[in-house]
């Protein structure tokens, strides 16, 4: 199994494979569990988005043996159908497989930023509400509106996103800090059961 594990890992690291954010985290955490064992680093703060997402995924595998992690890693890479399997090794990926994988990543809602979503053709970029202020990184306006109506900090839009989801999506770290300081729930979930961490564009940079 070690040989297959190394082959699968090498393939992912040497090919531009279209994976969703959840898929990237899954193979990352399995790789760490297979090569290091149980998570052995301190939990990063809420503001260390990249480190926090990686830590949560890896620590979630605590107790899994090295052999099981390698086996699961190999099976996971095969399940992605991106151009590698134990039976065939590296093989030519079909156009259909590429399209299907990309479509799956896009439709998951996790590999696509909020700013890429369709809003019936009408832009909400400059909306004069907390969601708009969060996207614009307008700290003063956000602070002012929450001071007048505190329950807005965890209010949800029609897709179930809070202001914190929007701020994370746009990479507005100052806004993220402000909203958390004002009581925003970091575990708030959208209609698709996603927390603000799923929407941080920079969260998965460097994950392999």
N, C-alpha and C positions, 0 to 999 in steps of 0.2 A: 504493500500500500504506500510505503514511503516514496517509491519511484513515481507512482501515479500522482501523489501529492505534489512532488517537485515539478513534474511535467505540467500539471494544471496551474500551479502557481507561476511557473515561468511563462506559460501561455498568456495568462492574464496581464502579466507585467510587461510583455513585449508586444501586445496587440491593443489597438484602440477599440475596446469592447464596449458597446452601448449598454450600460447597466443603469438601473434606477438607483436612487440614493440608498434605499433599503437593501438592495442587492449588494452594493458596495460595502455597506456596513456589515452585512452578514459574512461575506468572504474575508473581510478584514478581521473580524472577531474570531472566526474559525482559524484563520492563519495564526493569530497570536496565541490562541489556546493550544494549537498543535505544536507550535515552536517554543513557547515560553511556559505554558501551563496556566494556572489560575492567575487572574489579574493581580499584579504585584506593585502597582503604582497608586499614589494617592488620588482621590477623586478631585478633578479640577473644579474650579468655581463655575457658577452659572454663566459668567461672562467669557469663559474660555470655551467657545462654542465647539471648535474642532475637537479639542481634547475631551470635552464633556460627552459628546456624542460617541466618540470612540470608546471611552471608558465604560459608558453604560452598556454598549453592545458587547464588549469583551467580558465585563464583569457578569453579564447575564448568562455566561457559559460556565460559571464557576462550578467545579466538580466534574466537568466532562474530562475524560481521559485523553491523553495525547493521541492514542490510536483512533478513538472515536471521533475526535476532532478532524483528523486527517481523512478518515472515511467520509465524514459528513461534508468536508470541504470538496472532496473529489465529486461526490454525488451532486453537490450543489452546483458546481461549475458545469457538470454535464446537463443538469436540469435547465440551465440558461440557454442551451442550444446555440452557442455563439462560435463554434468552430473547433471544439476539442471534446474527445471522449476516450475512454480507456480502450474501446474496441478499435477505433480508427486513428487515434492519435490526433495530430493536427490535420484538419481537412478543410477543403474549400467551402466557405460559408455561402449558402445560396442567397439570392436576392430576397426570396420569400422569408427566410429565417431572419435576415437582417431587418427587413421591414417589420416583421412580427415583433421582434425583440424591442426595436425602437418604439413601436406603437405601444407595447406593454409598458415601457418606461414612461412614455408620455401620458398614458391614460391612468397611471397609478396615482398621479397627483403629487408624487414625492420627488420626481426628478424635474418637474416643471415649476418654475417660480410663479408666485401669484400674479406678478406683473405680466405674465404670458397668457393668463386666462382671458377668456372672452367675456365681456360684460354687455352683450347685446349691442355691440358697436358703439356704446356710449362710454367715454372715458370718465373715470372717477378720480383721476389723478389730483385734481384741484378741489375736490369736494371739501366744503367747509364743515367738517365734522372730525371727530377724533381719529377715524380711520384715515382720512385724508392727511391730517396733521402728522400721523405716524409715518405715512409714506413719504411725506415731504421733509421729515425730520424737523418739523416746526416745534421746537421745545417749548417756547413761551406760550403758544396757542394751546398746546396739549396740556400744559400745567394749569393754564387758566380755566379751560373747560372742565377739567377733572376737579378743580377746587370748587367749582360751582355745582357739580353733579358727580359725586364720587363713584356711584355705581356704573358710570360709563366706562371706567377703566377695564372692566371685564365684560363689556357689552359685546354682542356678536352681530356680525353682518349677515346677509342672507345666505352666505355659504358657511356660516358658523365660525368665521375667523374673528379673532379679537384684534385690538390695536397692536398688541404684542406680536401676533402672527405677521401683521403687515410690516411692522418695524424690522422684525427678523428677516423677512423676505427681502427687504431693500438694503439690508446690511447696515441699518442705522443704529450703530452701537450706542450712541449718546441717548437716542430715544428709548432703546431697550433698557438701558440703565435707569432712565427717568421713570418709565412705566413700572418697572419692578419696585423702585423706591416708593412709588405712589400706590403700591399694593396689587399690581397686576399678577394674576395667577399664571405661573410659568408652566403649569400642567393643564391649562385650559385646552379643550379638544374641539376640533372642527366637526362638521357633519360627517367627515371621513375618519374621525377619531385620531387626528394628527395634532401633536402639540406644537408650540412655536418653534421648537428646535428643528422640526421637519422643514420649516420654511426659510431657514438661514442659508442664503446662497453660498456663503463661505464655509459652511459647516463641513462639507465633504471634500474641500480642496485638499489634495495630497493623499486621500484615502485610496489604497490599492488593495 
